Amino acid sequence: MRVESKVSKGHLTVVPKAVRIEVDIREGDVLSWEVREDEVVVHRRRPKSLKDMIGVIAHGGDAVVDKRRIQRGSRGVR
């Protein structure tokens, strides 16, 4: 799928509806922007839920390593 959006005054843009539906972008999601050569790639990152955090606590281990793993989106259990 390829869709376009325009950058308005103030450097704002809108995520097109077709994209929001296709990748399930919701209010509160964080979009991170990555620049590669001559293109821009946008990634969706959801805020972590209480359920995500409880999983970390329940399995113990290194809190710093677990926090980094969760922030990067890897929810694998040890």
Sequence and secondary structure as in RCSB ss.txt:
>XXXX:A:sequence
MRVESKVSKGHLTVVPKAVRIEVDIREGDVLSWEVREDEVVVHRRRPKSLKDMIGVIAHGGDAVVDKRRIQRGSR
GVR
>XXXX:A:secstr
       BTTTB    HHHHHHTT  TT EEEEEEETTEEEEEEE    HHHHHHHHHH S HHHHHHHHHTT  
   
